Every structure is written in structure tokens, then in C-alpha cells.
Amino acid sequence: MSEVQKEAIELQGSKVSTAAGWLAGIGALVVVIAVLGVQIATPGLVHANVAAIALAGASVSLLLQLASAAVGRRELSAQGGLIDDARRALTQTDELFMMTEMLQSADGYEDAMAVLTATSLRLLPGLGGALYIFNNSRDRLDYTGGWRLPDGYEPAATLAPANCWALKRGKRHVNDPVTGTLCCAHHASSLGTLEVPMMARGKVYGLLLFVTEAGDSFRVMLDSRRLAQALADSMSLALSNISLREKLRTQSLRDPLTGLYNRRYMEDALERYVSLAERNASPTAVVMIDLDNFKRLNDSHGHAKGDAVLRDVAAQLVGGLRPSDIVCRYGGEELLVILPDCPLADAVGRAEALRLRIEQLSETHGAEISASFGVAAIPETATTLGELVPMADAALFRAKRDGKNRVNAAESRNAPALRLAVPRRRAAGGG
């Protein structure tokens, strides 16, 4: 039986007791009136007995009315408690509705974290909290942020799903070493914690963790389960929407095969970097890359092998460049690299290092793999965006014509063209 049902039964009983008290009081008063009537009708009765009976009836009536008043006060107190509980529940509901509305406007995980923190501080002021979100590969959960964590409590930087009972069961779980509950393998604190998985559309997006340093932590966590679950449910929907938006944004900017930026993003980024270079008088270089004999590779080893080579070439390019450099798939087996704040000579040196990295893939794939490079830069070879890419493309064409597997730079406006000629490798088994 729930607490609300018990309180309702007690309240009904108090109402019956109050009615009975009033009826008893009225009955005693009727008795007194009857006795007085008898005295008037028969004046021969002993006056002392009549007075005693009247006094006793009045006393009983007064006592019953006092008891009825006490029961009434208790009834009013119980009603006041129920009203306070209803007001508190209404306030919590309003807070959760406001949280859901704010989360709909969250642009990313930082906004969602800010909304969660503010709401949790209002609804669960006695608890600290931490938020964990799955990484892209979904092999671990990364710590996103926390609020009001107790002194000395250090949240783990990452969590493995296999070490968490809440994630394995898909249900909330209480870790409380003091009372001897079953604790997760990652729980390395004497404090009690409540872990709630955040699930939406059948998929787990993260973990919401609450912690307290109260002495009766197990009872505190049990009392907080309902609100903690409500917070997790609201956050799970928000994380689902944010993840979907990130996926759509990535699909609109990335090539699905290689994971590199697509041509649409390349055009926007190149225009932005060239404008910045003109404003700051800093150099910007472009490297055009084309895999040599790629059609022959597909014909000899199949398109699956060609796709694998493209993915590995993309990984080699990204691994061999700065985080600020932009690597794009220009089309087919053609790739383009944007090197901001990079003069022509440095761009040629980096292109040569990339050429060697790609060449080393031959042993991995058991096929001859190489690439030709064309390099151009502002302001050394070009002055405008309209000249930059065509000049790099022309330099790439000359590298192909001169024997492939080499780096060729566009002609400088003040000096002859810079070329790094590399002899072509012989085919495997060619001696």
C-alpha cells in the first residue's frame, strides 16, 4: 500500500471520529435537557441528584467536544501535508518541463550539460553529479563534466561499459559500500553513488551519475531515484537529437568512404583561408594528389581493394599533417590538401613526406601503390583563389607526364618551377 493510500485511509478515519464526537456531545446535551425536564415535571425528586447528573452530562459533552477539536486539528495538519506534497510535486514537474524545453534549444553537448546542471541543482540540491557520454566508436564513455562533487571525489576520465552494472542491465544502480551493495568495478570511492543509464530509441547514449557524502547515503539515493530517472530521461532525448544532428552535419561535410572532407566543404574552406591569407599577408598552399594507376588497381584486385587503399591513403595523409591542415576528397582518386600559413617550399617538403607514406602502403596491400603531387601557393605562384587550384592541377599533370610518383610545384612568379623528381619504382618481380 502506498503512502498516499495510507494517508487517505487515516484522513477518512479522522472524519468518522470527528462525526462520532459531535454526535456524542449532542446526545449528552439531550440527556441534560431531559433531566431538567423531569425535574420541572416532578419537583419531588432530590435536587442534589439531578444537579449531579446534569453536571456529569455537561462534563462528558465538553470532553467529547475537546477530543473532536483535537481530531479536527490533526485532520487539518494531514491535509496541509498533502497540499505541501502536491505543491512540491507540481514545482518539480514545472522544473522538468522547463528543462525539456531548454534542451530542445541546445546546440551541442555543452549547452545540454549547462541545462542539466542548473536543473539538478534545483531539484536535487543535496547531490553532486557527473555526466558520461559514449564516444564515436562506442567502446567507452568519456567524462563530459560534473557539478557540486564532494571534496576528494575524483570522477573517472573514462568508463568501460563492461565495468558498469547500470549499463549492463540497462537500469539504475546504487553503489553504496557502507551498506554492502553490489558495486560496479569502476567504483573506487567510499561514497554512495546512483547511476542511471540514458536511453532513447533503444540505444544507450550515456550515463548520469549522482554522488552524496551523507551518512545515510543508501536512503538518500533511494529517495532520489524518481527525480534522477526523470532527469536521465530528459537528457537521453536531448543527446539523441544532438547525436542525430551531428551525424547529419558530418554526412553533409564528409566523404562517406574515406572520412575526409568533401568537395563542398573544400570550396568553402579554401575561400575562407585564402581571404584570411590576403588579409594577414600570410602564405597558403594547396597540394593536389592523384593516385597512380588506380584504375589498373581496381581492375586487377577488385573495387573492394581500391576502397581499402583509398581509406588507408586518407589515414596516411591525416596522420602526416598538422591538425590545422584540411584534407579533402576532390573526386574519385583525387585528393586535395589545404595548408594554411605554409610557404611553397615547406608545402613541397610536406608533399614529399606524404608521397613516401603512401608509397609504403604497397607492402601492406601487396600491390604497387603510389601518388603524384602538384603544389601551388599564394602569393608565390598565384595571386587569387581562381588561380590557385588550376596551378596545382597543372603541376600535378606535369608530375604525371614526367613519370608519376613524384612531387611537382607550380612555377613561381619570380623563379623557375620547383620539382622533386623521383624515379619510378619497378613493378614487383620486374628485377
Summary of the structure (lengths in Angstrom):
residues: 431
radius of gyration: 40.4
end to end distance: 89.0
largest distance: 150.5
contacts: 1328
relative contact order: 0.06
helix: 55%
strand: 17%
